[in-house]
Amino acid sequence: MAAAELTAHQLIAQHRPTLDQALETIRTRAYWSPHPEHPKAYGESGSLGMAEGKAAFDALLGTRLDLGQPGTDDWVGGEVSPYGIELGVTYPHADIDVLLPTMRAGQRAWRDAGAEMRAVVCLEILKRISDRTHEFAHAVMHTSGQAFMMAFQAGGPHAQDRGLEAVAYAYVEQVRTPDTAEWTKPQGKREPLALNKQFTPVPRGIALLIGCNTFPTWNGYPGLFASLATGNAVLVKPHPRAVLPLALTVQVAREVLAEAGFDPNLVALTAERPGEGIAKTLATRPEIRIIDYTGSTAFGDWLEANARQAEVYTEKAGVNTVIVESTDNYKGMLSNLAFSLSLYSGQMCTTPQNLLIPRDGIRTEEGPKSYDEVVADLAKSVGGLLGDDARANALLGAIVNPDVKARLEAASGLGEVALASREIRNPEFPDAVVRTPVIVKLDGAKPDAEAAYMSECFGPVSFAVAVDSAEEAVELLRRTIRDKGAMTVGAYTTSQEVEQTVQEACLEECAQLSLNLTGGVYVNQTAAFSDFHGSGGNPAANAALCDGAFVANRFRVVEVRRQA
């Protein structure tokens, strides 16, 4: 191993203030971010500006990303951008029997480094990723289909914030117990009993991160940094369609670990051949003691049932619901909902799917509005938002895969179409598949409609479900959360009684609630250090990003007692 280029003193001096601010912010839940959201904020102090980031991404195309890992037995690739270009990047395919033992070898020194050193090394990794935000933005855009600005923000600073948040929570949990203690028990007239006690946080083993297609960094960084900061090695298994952002992350992590005097094999990548399905094989290996996964319910359930040797953290499918009972800002409500339904073509685990609206209509400051009027006005609001193709492209991005397109096309056959989806041309990327959302009207009382609205239809598909009353809407909300799960719940009401009933339902069924959003905050957005993403208390996810429970069981405390 090469001599350390980054000393503990340097890393602590540079990053301890950031760590301290993160610790304070998760306590106060206030707004804060050390990672600029605006593209023009980059380009100085060693970071890549817009042109340099694009050039760095372009230089990656058609190349082999050699990470210098042991056990590489092949080179694999095949990513095609949802915008229609072939990336042509190849990545190491690992002989797991060779790679896993080398990953374990570095854990002792990483464990012994202590919580603070691990935290500041993680912060140095995040700092270097932040310096390359523009490059990462293009990598996220061309693997997820997000429009550039969303890929820049969600895949860059917001993902980095979530990683830093995980480090902060990990640090808090590890230092909760002191390193040492002097224990004395009085014995009356006899000499007191005395022990010196030592307490060491120890890692569980190797963590497996199974990446997702839509948000490879935003969903990947919490688990990656929570595991690394608590002393575990991390094996990254990206989604086959979204390898590049996580491969670049592994590259940066390995560089920083080596420069700080640690084994770079503490973080490694394993890409897979087409159709290989290595996640199941990896997940049940005895060396794998932690698993982080975002994706389908079917595979998440399989992991929870079969990876019995590991702590498994899953984010799966859910059916997100918004109750529309009344409002004192009708236009603001429609505008807010239209944006929420349209952002990234609804390809977010937090996008509303079911809009529960009383069939007798709602009260507004403009007077009563019938169910049909509300749905028609919402359709008009979405149509107006996306009426300009340039603006639509900037909001919608591209359809991430053929499955989403197929669900979108099938949705119109499920009920009366209130807003038809239309195709939009992207002049910069003519092969991109860009579609506006579809809104389908369903009668909540009809059994055949229930099959549609009680299943997740991931993508730009929403159901305007007519219900008999606010009370029925709340009961349907409860059943949906309990049976199918929800990452988000929204409600619009001017009634204190209805608001209290909805809030109580979400408290009892354990779902995150947003009330009466009519401005620039949307139900499908969450802010690191302040908002919890998911609750861990309903079927949509068994963990929240990010709280103490997300990190505390990634390590255990081992005690050594000595006679004083």
C-alpha positions as CSV (number, residue, x, y, z in Angstrom):
1,M,0.0,0.0,0.0
2,A,1.3,3.4,-0.9
3,A,2.2,5.9,1.8
4,A,-0.7,8.2,2.8
5,E,-0.9,11.5,1.0
6,L,-3.8,12.7,3.1
7,T,-3.1,12.8,6.8
8,A,-5.6,12.6,9.5
9,H,-4.7,16.1,10.6
10,Q,-5.4,17.5,7.1
11,L,-8.7,15.7,6.7
12,I,-10.0,16.6,10.1
13,A,-8.9,20.3,9.7
14,Q,-10.7,20.5,6.3
15,H,-13.8,18.5,6.9
16,R,-14.6,18.6,10.7
17,P,-16.4,22.0,10.3
18,T,-18.7,20.5,7.6
19,L,-19.4,17.4,9.8
20,D,-20.2,19.6,12.8
21,Q,-22.6,21.7,10.7
22,A,-24.3,18.5,9.4
23,L,-24.6,17.2,13.0
24,E,-26.2,20.4,14.1
25,T,-28.6,20.4,11.1
26,I,-29.9,16.9,11.6
27,R,-30.7,18.1,15.2
28,T,-32.5,21.3,14.2
29,R,-34.0,20.0,10.9
30,A,-33.2,23.4,9.3
31,Y,-32.3,24.1,5.7
32,W,-28.6,23.7,4.9
33,S,-26.5,22.3,2.1
34,P,-22.7,22.6,1.4
35,H,-23.3,21.6,-2.2
36,P,-24.4,24.4,-4.6
37,E,-27.5,23.7,-6.6
38,H,-26.7,26.1,-9.4
39,P,-24.6,24.9,-12.3
40,K,-22.7,28.2,-12.5
41,A,-21.4,27.8,-8.9
42,Y,-18.8,25.3,-10.3
43,G,-15.7,25.8,-12.2
44,E,-13.3,27.3,-9.6
45,S,-11.2,25.9,-6.8
46,G,-10.5,22.7,-8.7
47,S,-14.1,21.9,-9.6
48,L,-15.2,21.2,-13.2
49,G,-17.3,23.9,-14.8
50,M,-20.1,23.3,-17.4
51,A,-17.8,22.9,-20.4
52,E,-15.2,20.9,-18.6
53,G,-17.8,18.5,-17.1
54,K,-19.3,17.8,-20.4
55,A,-15.9,17.3,-22.0
56,A,-15.0,14.9,-19.1
57,F,-18.2,12.9,-19.8
58,D,-17.6,12.8,-23.5
59,A,-14.1,11.5,-22.9
60,L,-15.5,8.6,-21.0
61,L,-17.6,7.3,-23.9
62,G,-16.2,4.2,-25.6
63,T,-13.5,3.7,-23.0
64,R,-12.7,1.0,-20.5
65,L,-13.1,2.2,-16.9
66,D,-10.3,0.3,-15.2
67,L,-10.6,0.6,-11.4
68,G,-7.5,-1.5,-10.6
69,Q,-9.5,-4.0,-8.7
70,P,-8.3,-7.6,-8.0
71,G,-10.3,-10.5,-9.4
72,T,-11.3,-8.8,-12.7
73,D,-12.1,-11.7,-15.1
74,D,-14.0,-9.8,-17.9
75,W,-15.1,-6.4,-19.2
76,V,-18.8,-5.8,-19.6
77,G,-21.0,-2.9,-20.6
78,G,-23.8,-2.1,-23.0
79,E,-25.5,0.9,-21.5
80,V,-27.7,2.9,-24.0
81,S,-28.8,6.3,-23.0
82,P,-32.6,6.9,-22.8
83,Y,-31.7,9.8,-25.1
84,G,-30.6,7.3,-27.7
85,I,-26.8,7.3,-27.6
86,E,-24.6,4.3,-26.8
87,L,-22.2,5.0,-24.0
88,G,-19.8,2.3,-25.0
89,V,-18.1,2.2,-21.5
90,T,-16.9,-1.1,-20.2
91,Y,-16.5,-2.0,-16.6
92,P,-14.8,-4.8,-14.5
93,H,-16.6,-8.0,-14.1
94,A,-15.5,-9.6,-10.8
95,D,-14.5,-13.1,-9.8
96,I,-16.3,-12.8,-6.5
97,D,-14.2,-15.6,-4.9
98,V,-11.1,-13.4,-5.5
99,L,-12.6,-10.0,-4.8
100,L,-14.5,-10.5,-1.6
101,P,-11.5,-11.8,0.5
102,T,-9.5,-8.8,-0.6
103,M,-12.3,-6.5,0.4
104,R,-12.4,-8.0,3.9
105,A,-8.6,-7.7,4.3
106,G,-8.8,-3.9,4.6
107,Q,-11.5,-3.7,7.2
108,R,-9.3,-4.1,10.3
109,A,-7.3,-0.9,9.6
110,W,-10.5,0.9,8.6
111,R,-12.2,-0.2,11.8
112,D,-9.3,0.8,14.0
113,A,-9.2,4.3,12.4
114,G,-12.3,5.3,14.4
115,A,-15.5,7.1,13.7
116,E,-14.1,10.5,13.1
117,M,-11.4,9.4,10.7
118,R,-13.9,7.4,8.7
119,A,-16.3,10.3,8.6
120,V,-13.8,12.8,7.3
121,V,-12.5,10.3,4.6
122,C,-16.1,9.9,3.5
123,L,-16.4,13.7,3.4
124,E,-13.3,13.9,1.2
125,I,-14.9,11.4,-1.2
126,L,-18.0,13.5,-1.3
127,K,-16.0,16.7,-1.9
128,R,-14.2,15.2,-4.9
129,I,-17.5,13.9,-6.3
130,S,-18.9,17.4,-5.8
131,D,-16.0,18.9,-7.7
132,R,-17.1,16.7,-10.7
133,T,-20.8,17.4,-10.4
134,H,-21.1,18.5,-14.0
135,E,-19.5,15.3,-15.2
136,F,-21.7,13.2,-12.9
137,A,-24.8,15.1,-14.1
138,H,-24.2,13.9,-17.7
139,A,-23.6,10.4,-16.4
140,V,-26.9,10.4,-14.5
141,M,-28.8,12.1,-17.3
142,H,-27.7,9.5,-19.9
143,T,-28.4,6.5,-17.7
144,S,-31.6,7.6,-16.0
145,G,-33.3,9.7,-18.6
146,Q,-33.6,12.7,-16.3
147,A,-33.5,16.0,-18.0
148,F,-30.1,17.7,-17.5
149,M,-31.1,20.2,-14.7
150,M,-32.8,17.5,-12.7
151,A,-29.8,15.1,-13.2
152,F,-27.5,17.9,-12.1
153,Q,-29.4,18.7,-8.9
154,A,-30.9,15.4,-7.9
155,G,-27.9,13.3,-9.1
156,G,-25.4,15.9,-7.9
157,P,-25.8,18.1,-4.8
158,H,-29.0,16.5,-3.5
159,A,-27.4,13.0,-3.7
160,Q,-24.3,14.4,-2.1
161,D,-26.4,15.9,0.7
162,R,-28.0,12.5,1.3
163,G,-24.6,10.9,1.5
164,L,-23.3,13.5,4.0
165,E,-26.5,13.1,6.0
166,A,-25.8,9.3,6.3
167,V,-22.3,10.0,7.5
168,A,-23.6,12.4,10.1
169,Y,-26.1,9.9,11.5
170,A,-23.4,7.2,11.4
171,Y,-21.1,9.3,13.4
172,V,-23.7,10.2,16.0
173,E,-24.6,6.5,16.6
174,Q,-21.0,5.4,16.8
175,V,-19.9,8.1,19.4
176,R,-23.0,7.6,21.5
177,T,-21.0,5.0,23.5
178,P,-17.6,6.3,24.9
179,D,-14.4,4.7,23.8
180,T,-13.4,3.9,27.4
181,A,-14.9,3.9,30.9
182,E,-13.6,3.3,34.4
183,W,-16.1,1.2,36.3
184,T,-16.1,1.0,40.0
185,K,-18.6,-0.9,42.2
186,P,-18.5,-0.2,46.0
187,Q,-18.2,-3.3,48.2
188,G,-18.8,-1.8,51.6
189,K,-15.8,-2.5,53.9
190,R,-14.1,-4.5,51.2
191,E,-12.0,-3.1,48.4
192,P,-14.3,-1.9,45.5
193,L,-14.5,-3.8,42.3
194,A,-12.8,-1.9,39.5
195,L,-12.6,-2.6,35.8
196,N,-11.3,-0.6,32.8
197,K,-13.7,-1.0,29.9
198,Q,-13.0,-0.4,26.2
199,F,-15.9,-0.1,23.6
200,T,-15.2,-0.4,19.9
201,P,-17.7,0.0,17.1
202,V,-17.0,-3.0,14.7
203,P,-18.4,-3.5,11.2
204,R,-20.8,-6.2,10.3
205,G,-18.8,-7.2,7.2
206,I,-19.2,-6.4,3.5
207,A,-22.1,-4.3,2.5
208,L,-23.8,-4.9,-0.9
209,L,-25.3,-1.9,-2.6
210,I,-27.8,-2.9,-5.4
211,G,-28.3,0.2,-7.5
212,C,-31.4,1.4,-9.2
213,N,-32.0,2.7,-12.8
214,T,-33.8,6.0,-12.1
215,F,-31.8,7.6,-9.3
216,P,-28.4,5.7,-9.1
217,T,-26.7,8.3,-6.9
218,W,-29.6,9.8,-4.9
219,N,-30.8,6.4,-3.9
220,G,-27.3,4.8,-3.7
221,Y,-25.3,7.3,-1.7
222,P,-27.2,6.9,1.7
223,G,-26.5,3.2,2.0
224,L,-23.0,3.4,0.5
225,F,-21.8,6.1,2.9
226,A,-23.8,4.7,5.9
227,S,-22.0,1.4,5.5
228,L,-18.6,2.9,4.8
229,A,-18.7,5.4,7.7
230,T,-19.6,2.5,10.1
231,G,-16.5,0.5,9.1
232,N,-17.8,-1.8,6.5
233,A,-16.4,-2.5,3.0
234,V,-18.9,-1.8,0.2
235,L,-19.5,-3.8,-2.9
236,V,-21.4,-1.8,-5.5
237,K,-23.6,-3.7,-7.9
238,P,-25.2,-1.1,-10.2
239,H,-28.3,-1.5,-12.3
240,P,-27.2,-2.8,-15.7
241,R,-28.7,0.3,-17.4
242,A,-27.1,2.8,-14.9
243,V,-23.6,1.7,-14.2
244,L,-21.6,4.8,-15.0
245,P,-22.6,7.1,-12.1
246,L,-21.8,4.5,-9.5
247,A,-18.7,3.3,-11.3
248,L,-17.4,6.9,-11.2
249,T,-18.3,7.0,-7.5
250,V,-16.3,3.8,-6.8
251,Q,-13.4,5.3,-8.7
252,V,-13.3,8.4,-6.6
253,A,-13.7,6.4,-3.3
254,R,-10.9,4.1,-4.2
255,E,-8.6,7.1,-5.0
256,V,-9.3,8.8,-1.7
257,L,-9.0,5.7,0.4
258,A,-5.6,4.9,-1.1
259,E,-4.4,8.5,-0.6
260,A,-5.5,8.4,3.1
261,G,-3.5,5.2,3.6
262,F,-6.3,2.7,3.6
263,D,-7.0,-0.3,1.3
264,P,-8.8,0.9,-1.8
265,N,-10.5,-2.4,-2.0
266,L,-12.8,-1.3,0.8
267,V,-15.0,-0.1,-2.1
268,A,-15.3,-2.1,-5.2
269,L,-17.6,-2.5,-8.3
270,T,-19.1,-5.6,-9.8
271,A,-20.9,-5.1,-13.1
272,E,-22.8,-7.9,-14.7
273,R,-23.1,-9.5,-18.1
274,P,-26.4,-9.2,-19.9
275,G,-29.0,-11.4,-18.2
276,E,-26.5,-12.7,-15.6
277,G,-28.6,-11.6,-12.6
278,I,-25.7,-11.7,-10.1
279,A,-27.6,-9.8,-7.4
280,K,-29.2,-13.0,-6.1
281,T,-25.9,-14.8,-6.0
282,L,-24.2,-12.0,-4.2
283,A,-27.0,-11.4,-1.8
284,T,-26.8,-14.8,-0.2
285,R,-23.0,-15.0,0.1
286,P,-22.0,-15.4,3.8
287,E,-19.5,-12.5,3.4
288,I,-22.4,-10.1,2.6
289,R,-23.8,-8.8,5.9
290,I,-25.6,-5.6,4.8
291,I,-27.7,-5.1,1.7
292,D,-29.2,-1.8,0.4
293,Y,-31.7,-2.1,-2.4
294,T,-34.1,0.1,-4.4
295,G,-36.3,-1.4,-7.0
296,S,-39.3,-3.8,-7.5
297,T,-41.3,-5.2,-4.7
298,A,-40.8,-8.7,-6.0
299,F,-37.0,-8.7,-5.7
300,G,-37.1,-6.6,-2.5
301,D,-39.4,-9.3,-0.9
302,W,-37.0,-12.0,-2.2
303,L,-34.1,-10.3,-0.5
304,E,-35.9,-9.9,2.8
305,A,-36.9,-13.6,2.7
306,N,-33.6,-15.1,1.5
307,A,-30.7,-12.9,2.5
308,R,-31.0,-14.1,6.0
309,Q,-27.4,-13.6,6.9
310,A,-27.6,-9.8,6.2
311,E,-29.3,-6.7,7.4
312,V,-31.5,-5.8,4.4
313,Y,-32.7,-2.2,3.7
314,T,-35.2,-2.0,0.9
315,E,-37.1,0.7,-0.9
316,K,-39.8,-1.0,-3.0
317,A,-43.0,-0.1,-4.8
318,G,-45.8,2.0,-3.3
319,V,-49.0,3.6,-4.3
320,N,-48.8,7.3,-3.4
321,T,-52.1,9.1,-2.8
322,V,-53.3,12.7,-2.6
323,I,-56.7,13.5,-1.1
324,V,-58.4,16.6,-2.7
325,E,-61.2,17.6,-0.3
326,S,-61.1,21.5,-0.4
327,T,-58.7,24.3,-1.0
328,D,-58.4,28.1,-0.5
329,N,-55.9,28.4,-3.4
330,Y,-57.4,26.5,-6.3
331,K,-55.0,27.6,-9.0
332,G,-52.0,27.1,-6.7
333,M,-53.2,23.6,-5.9
334,L,-53.7,22.7,-9.6
335,S,-50.3,24.2,-10.5
336,N,-48.5,22.3,-7.7
337,L,-50.2,19.0,-8.6
338,A,-49.4,19.5,-12.3
339,F,-45.7,19.9,-11.7
340,S,-45.7,16.9,-9.3
341,L,-47.3,14.7,-11.9
342,S,-45.0,15.9,-14.7
343,L,-41.5,16.0,-13.1
344,Y,-39.2,13.4,-14.7
345,S,-42.3,11.8,-16.4
346,G,-43.6,10.6,-13.0
347,Q,-40.6,8.2,-12.8
348,M,-40.1,8.9,-9.1
349,C,-41.0,6.7,-6.2
350,T,-42.6,9.8,-4.6
351,T,-44.8,10.9,-7.5
352,P,-48.5,10.9,-6.7
353,Q,-50.5,8.2,-8.5
354,N,-54.0,8.3,-7.0
355,L,-55.9,11.5,-6.6
356,L,-59.0,10.8,-4.4
357,I,-61.7,13.4,-5.1
358,P,-65.3,13.4,-3.8
359,R,-67.7,12.6,-6.6
360,D,-69.9,15.5,-5.3
361,G,-67.0,17.9,-5.8
362,I,-64.9,20.2,-3.6
363,R,-65.0,23.6,-2.0
364,T,-62.7,26.3,-3.2
365,E,-62.3,30.1,-2.8
366,E,-63.7,30.3,-6.3
367,G,-66.9,28.5,-5.2
368,P,-67.7,24.8,-5.5
369,K,-66.1,22.7,-8.2
370,S,-67.5,19.4,-9.4
371,Y,-65.4,16.2,-9.7
372,D,-65.4,16.6,-13.4
373,E,-64.4,20.2,-13.2
374,V,-61.5,19.5,-10.9
375,V,-60.2,16.7,-13.1
376,A,-60.6,18.8,-16.3
377,D,-58.9,21.8,-14.7
378,L,-56.0,19.6,-13.6
379,A,-55.7,18.2,-17.1
380,K,-55.7,21.8,-18.4
381,S,-53.0,22.8,-15.9
382,V,-50.8,19.9,-16.9
383,G,-51.4,20.7,-20.6
384,G,-50.5,24.3,-20.0
385,L,-47.3,23.4,-18.1
386,L,-46.1,21.1,-20.9
387,G,-47.6,23.1,-23.8
388,D,-44.2,24.4,-24.8
389,D,-42.0,21.6,-26.1
390,A,-38.7,23.1,-24.9
391,R,-40.1,23.5,-21.4
392,A,-41.7,20.0,-21.5
393,N,-38.4,18.4,-22.4
394,A,-36.7,20.2,-19.5
395,L,-39.3,18.9,-17.1
396,L,-40.1,15.4,-18.4
397,G,-36.7,14.1,-19.4
398,A,-37.0,10.8,-21.3
399,I,-38.8,7.5,-20.6
400,V,-36.2,5.4,-18.8
401,N,-37.1,2.0,-20.3
402,P,-39.6,0.1,-22.5
403,D,-41.6,-1.2,-19.5
404,V,-42.6,2.4,-18.5
405,K,-43.6,3.2,-22.0
406,A,-45.8,0.0,-22.1
407,R,-47.5,0.9,-18.9
408,L,-48.2,4.4,-20.1
409,E,-49.7,3.1,-23.4
410,A,-51.9,0.6,-21.6
411,A,-53.2,3.1,-19.0
412,S,-55.7,4.7,-21.5
413,G,-57.6,1.4,-21.6
414,L,-58.2,1.4,-17.8
415,G,-60.9,4.1,-17.7
416,E,-62.0,7.4,-19.2
417,V,-59.0,9.4,-20.3
418,A,-59.1,13.0,-18.9
419,L,-55.7,13.9,-20.4
420,A,-54.2,11.9,-23.2
421,S,-50.4,11.5,-23.3
422,R,-48.7,13.1,-26.3
423,E,-45.4,12.5,-27.9
424,I,-42.8,15.3,-27.7
425,R,-39.8,15.5,-30.0
426,N,-36.4,16.4,-28.4
427,P,-34.4,18.2,-31.1
428,E,-31.1,17.6,-29.4
429,F,-31.8,13.9,-29.0
430,P,-34.2,12.7,-31.7
431,D,-34.2,9.1,-30.5
432,A,-35.4,10.0,-27.0
433,V,-38.8,8.7,-26.0
434,V,-40.6,11.7,-24.4
435,R,-44.2,11.5,-23.4
436,T,-46.5,13.8,-21.4
437,P,-48.6,12.3,-18.5
438,V,-51.9,10.6,-18.9
439,I,-54.7,11.2,-16.4
440,V,-57.4,8.5,-16.2
441,K,-60.8,8.9,-14.4
442,L,-61.9,5.9,-12.3
443,D,-64.9,5.3,-10.1
444,G,-63.6,4.1,-6.7
445,A,-66.8,2.1,-6.1
446,K,-66.3,-0.2,-9.0
447,P,-64.3,-3.4,-8.4
448,D,-62.7,-3.4,-11.8
449,A,-61.3,0.1,-11.2
450,E,-59.7,-1.1,-7.9
451,A,-57.3,-3.4,-9.7
452,A,-55.9,-0.4,-11.4
453,Y,-55.6,2.1,-8.6
454,M,-54.5,-0.4,-6.0
455,S,-51.4,-1.3,-8.0
456,E,-48.3,0.8,-8.6
457,C,-48.2,2.0,-12.2
458,F,-44.7,3.5,-12.2
459,G,-44.4,6.3,-14.8
460,P,-46.4,9.2,-16.1
461,V,-49.8,7.7,-15.2
462,S,-52.3,9.1,-12.6
463,F,-55.8,8.1,-11.6
464,A,-58.4,10.6,-10.6
465,V,-60.5,8.3,-8.3
466,A,-64.0,9.4,-7.5
467,V,-65.0,8.6,-3.9
468,D,-68.3,9.1,-2.0
469,S,-66.9,11.4,0.7
470,A,-63.8,12.6,2.6
471,E,-64.3,9.9,5.1
472,E,-64.2,7.3,2.4
473,A,-61.1,8.9,0.9
474,V,-59.3,8.6,4.3
475,E,-60.4,4.9,4.7
476,L,-59.1,4.2,1.2
477,L,-55.9,6.0,2.0
478,R,-55.5,3.9,5.1
479,R,-56.1,0.6,3.2
480,T,-53.7,1.7,0.4
481,I,-50.9,2.5,2.8
482,R,-51.4,-0.7,4.8
483,D,-51.7,-3.1,1.8
484,K,-49.5,-1.4,-0.8
485,G,-47.4,1.1,1.0
486,A,-46.7,4.7,0.2
487,M,-43.6,6.8,0.0
488,T,-45.6,10.0,0.1
489,V,-49.1,11.2,1.0
490,G,-50.6,14.6,0.1
491,A,-53.9,16.2,1.1
492,Y,-55.7,19.5,0.3
493,T,-58.3,20.6,2.8
494,T,-59.5,23.7,4.6
495,S,-61.3,21.6,7.2
496,Q,-59.5,21.2,10.5
497,E,-61.4,18.0,11.1
498,V,-60.5,16.5,7.7
499,E,-56.8,17.5,8.2
500,Q,-56.7,15.9,11.6
501,T,-58.3,12.7,10.3
502,V,-55.8,12.5,7.4
503,Q,-52.9,13.2,9.8
504,E,-54.1,10.5,12.2
505,A,-54.3,8.0,9.4
506,C,-50.7,8.7,8.4
507,L,-49.5,8.6,11.9
508,E,-51.2,5.2,12.5
509,E,-50.2,3.7,9.1
510,C,-46.8,5.3,9.2
511,A,-46.6,7.4,6.0
512,Q,-45.0,10.8,5.4
513,L,-47.6,13.6,4.8
514,S,-47.6,16.9,3.0
515,L,-50.6,19.3,3.5
516,N,-51.9,22.0,1.2
517,L,-48.8,22.5,-0.9
518,T,-49.5,25.3,-3.4
519,G,-46.0,26.9,-3.9
520,G,-42.6,25.8,-4.9
521,V,-42.3,22.8,-2.7
522,Y,-43.8,19.6,-4.1
523,V,-45.0,16.3,-2.5
524,N,-42.4,14.3,-4.5
525,Q,-39.4,16.3,-3.2
526,T,-37.6,15.8,0.1
527,A,-34.7,17.8,1.5
528,A,-31.7,16.1,3.1
529,F,-31.0,16.9,6.8
530,S,-34.7,17.8,7.3
531,D,-37.2,15.6,5.5
532,F,-37.4,11.8,5.9
533,H,-37.6,9.9,2.6
534,G,-40.0,7.0,3.4
535,S,-40.8,6.0,6.9
536,G,-39.8,2.4,7.1
537,G,-43.2,1.6,8.6
538,N,-45.2,0.6,5.6
539,P,-44.7,-1.9,2.7
540,A,-43.1,0.7,0.4
541,A,-39.8,0.7,2.4
542,N,-38.4,-1.0,5.5
543,A,-36.1,2.0,6.2
544,A,-36.1,5.8,6.1
545,L,-33.5,8.0,4.5
546,C,-32.1,9.0,6.8
547,D,-32.5,8.3,10.5
548,G,-30.6,6.6,13.3
549,A,-32.2,3.3,12.6
550,F,-30.8,3.4,9.0
551,V,-27.2,3.4,10.4
552,A,-27.2,1.9,13.9
553,N,-27.4,-1.7,13.0
554,R,-24.6,-1.5,10.4
555,F,-22.1,-1.9,13.2
556,R,-22.1,-3.5,16.7
557,V,-20.2,-2.4,19.8
558,V,-17.7,-4.9,21.2
559,E,-16.5,-4.5,24.8
560,V,-13.2,-5.5,26.3
561,R,-13.0,-5.5,30.1
562,R,-9.7,-5.4,32.0
563,Q,-9.0,-5.7,35.7
564,A,-8.0,-2.2,36.9
